[in-house]
Amino acid sequence: MKSLVHELQREAMNPDSRLTDILRKALVVASKLKVEDFKEWIESEMKGYQDGKKIPAYRKVNGQVKARNPYHGWIPVIVQDAEISELISNRTIGQPISELESLCQQNEDGGDLMAPLPYDWIMKLFSKSPEFQLGMVPTLIIDRSRLVGILDAVRNEILDWSLALESKGILGNGMSFSTEEVKMAKSTININSFTGILGDVSSSTVQIGDYSTIHEALKEKGVTQEERNKLENILDEMKAAAEPAKKKSLARRGSEWLGRNAATIGTLSNTIKGWFETLS
């Protein structure tokens, strides 16, 4: 009988096979082998990454922030602050693979994809600019090739996983795997052994001033409950503050918070610093 693992390899190598169908077959293999971490990853790719779920590094894309000029078409939007420019030019794509495949098919002519910026970003950064007041709304323009890169990364990870199974002698017989194969898969095949699947991308998935988007990341990194509460309070007060003196005081408290916690939170400190600068 045909090997289910070999079938998965053939489909992963076939450029005409839909990635959605490949993921379904990979889900069958992972479920029968009881490889829970790989199964969880497959389900996230199929259903999309829900709130609080860490998005893999390969799903981070960058683009150009532009605005449509009624006479000259799309023109670049210049942001002087390098950190803010970097923040708004990057986006993590959490949508299901089926949606990404559909978007790519709709844009086979090589056209760019438009990703609206969050409303609070636009109002904080651009609302006072004359261009915005004339109706030119900044938008993140993402080249179609970035989404194709996500699809290729997922396809390659599935192929690598199936080859790793084969290297351990785990092939299956038809739709079944032996008890020994299941045992071997659970003890030797781990998603963390594959490069590109996981990454510390917490700082790229957050929204300006939204504490809830970084709560779990701070907790995972070992920031105490007391310090997390202090940061949440600072951010809430910053968003509500109207007087310059109050904002200055809160910015100082924010700098002190970073001074105490920067070593613990690593690259996430750059994101939070950018929040303080934007909100103050």
N, C-alpha and C positions, 0 to 999 in steps of 0.2 A: 504493500500500500504506500501511497505517497506520504512523504514526511511533511508535517505542517510547518516545521521550521524552514525547510527548503522552499515551500510554497511562499512563505513570507519573504524569503530572500529574493526569489524571482520577481515578486511584485514590487519590492523596494527598489530593485534595479531597473524596472521597466518605467521609462519616463512617461508612458501613456497611462499608467495606473494612477487613479485618483488617490491622493494622500489620505483622504477620509476613509477610503476602503482599506488601505494598508493599515491604518490605525485600528480599525475594527478587527482585522485579523491578528494584529499584535496584541490586542486586548484579550482575544481568545487564548492565545499562547500564554500570556502572562497569568491569566486567571487559572488555566489548567495546571500551570507550574507553581501556582501560589506565590508568585514573586510580587509582593504587595507594593513595594516602592515603585517598581516600573509600571505596574497596573495603575497606580495613583497618578503618575505622570501622564500616561496615555489618556486617562479620563479627563485630566485637566486640559490636554491638547484638544480633545474632542468637544468638551463642554465649555471651555473657556476658563480662565483663571478668576476665581471668585474673590471677593473682598477678603483681605488678610492672607491670601495665598501668595507666597513668594514667586515672582515671575522669573523664569530663567533668563540668563544674560543674553542669549542669542535673540531674544524677543525685544531687545532694546534697539531702537532705530533713531537716526537723526535726520533732520531735514533743514529746510530754510524757512525762516519766518518772512512772509511776504504779505502785501496788501494789494488789492486790485484797484488800480488807478483807472477811472473811466475813460481816459484818453490814451494811456500808455500800457494798459494791461497790468500784469503782476509785476510789482517792483519790490526790491528788498527793503525790509524794515531793519534799521540800524539801532541796536541797543548798546550803549556805551559801556555798561557794566559787564565785564567778561563773564562773571559767575552767573548773573541773571540770563545773559545771552545763551550760555551753555545749558542752563536749566530749561528754558522754554524751547530750545531747539531739539531737545531729546524727548522721546516718548517711548513708553513700554506698551507693547501691543498685547492685550490680554484676550482678544476675541478668539472664538473657536476656529480651528483650522478650516472648517467648511466655509466660514465667512471670508477668511483670507484667500482661499482658493477662488471663491466667487468674485472677490474684488480684483484679483489678478486677471481672471478671464474677461472681466468687463473692461479692463484697461490693457488689452493685448497690443494696442497701438503704441504702447510705451508712455502713455499719459501719466501725469503725476496724480497723487492722491492728496486730498485736502483734509486735514485734521484740525477742527476748530480748537482754539485755545480755551481753557477754562475761563468762564465769565469774570471771576474775581481777579485773575491775572490781567485780563484785558483792561478792566476798569482801573486797577491799581497802577499799571505801567503805561497805559496809552490814552486814557480818557481825556487828558488835558491837551493832547497833541492836536494841532490844527488838522492834520490828515485824518485822524479818527473822527473829529467833529464834522468833517466833510463826507463821512460815510465809508472811509477806507478802513476796514476791520482787519487787523493782523491775523493771519492764518498760517499754520504749520503745513508746508508743502513737502510731502514725502515721495521720493522717487519709487516707482513701482518695483524696481529691483530690490529694494529693502525688504518688501514682503516676500518676494521670491526667495530671498536669502533665508527667511524664517522657514519656509516650506522645505527648502533643501536641507537645512540643519536638522529638522525633525526626521526627514526621510533617512538622512545619513545615520542618525542615532539609532533608528530602528534596524537598519542594515548592520551596523556595528554590533548591536545587541544580539541579533540572530546569528552572526558569525561567531560571537563569543560563546553562545549556546552550543553551536556545532563543534567548536574547539574542545568543549568539555564532553562531547559525545551525546549531547542532549538534542535529539532529532524528532522523537515521537513516532508513533505508528498510526497513520491516519489521523484521526482527531484525538488520539489518546497518548498519554505519556505514562511510562512505568513509574512505580513507586520510587525506584532508585533514581530516575531522572528528576522527579519532583524534589527529592531530598537533596540531590546534587545542585539543582538550580537555586534552591533556597539558601544553600550554604556557600555558594561560590559566585553567583551572579548578583551584583549589586549596582544599582543605578549610579552610585557615587563614584564608581570606577570609570565612568564615561565622561570625557572632557566635554565641556560646553553645556551639559544638562543643568547643572546648578551653578549659581554665582551670587555674590553679594551685590544684588542690584537694588537693595532697599532704597538707596538714595535717589534712584531714578524713577521710582513708582509713586512718589508722593505728590501732593498738591500743596501749593503755597498756603501756609498757616493752618492746614488741616491736621491737627494733632492725631486724630484717629488713624491716619494713614501710616504713622510711624510708631504707634504704640507697641505693636508686637515686636518690631525690630529693636526698639529700645529695651524691651523686656528680655529678648533673646541675647542681647549684648551685655546684660547684667546691670543695667541702670536701675537703681533702687526705686521703690514705689514713691518714696518721698521726693526724689529728684524728678521723676516722671510727672508727679503732680505739680511741682513747681514750674516745669516747662509748659505744661498745659495751661496753667493760670497765666503765665506771661503771654502766651500766644493769644488767649482769649481777651486779655486786657488790651493787647496791642491792636487787635482788630476793632475794638470798641473805642479806643482812645481818639480824641479829636484835638486836644490841646498839644502844641509842640513840646511844652515842658514835660507833660506826662509821657509822651512818646520817647523823649530823650531818656527819662528815668527808666522806662521799661527796656529800652535798648541797652542801657548800662547793666540792668539785671540780667538780660539775655547774654551779654558778654561774660558776665561772672559765671553764669550757668555753664557756658561753653568751656570756660577755663577749668571748671571742676570736672567736666565730663568728656572733654575732647579725646583724651587718651582711651577712654572706654568705648566710645561710639565710632571711632575711626573716621572713614570718609563721609559718614552721615553728618558730621559736624559742618562740612561745607554747605550742605543743603540747608541745615537749620540756620547757619549764619546768613545765607541768602534770604531766608524768610525774614529774619530780623531786619535786614537792610531794606527789604521791599516794604515791610509793614511799618517801619519807623518813619 
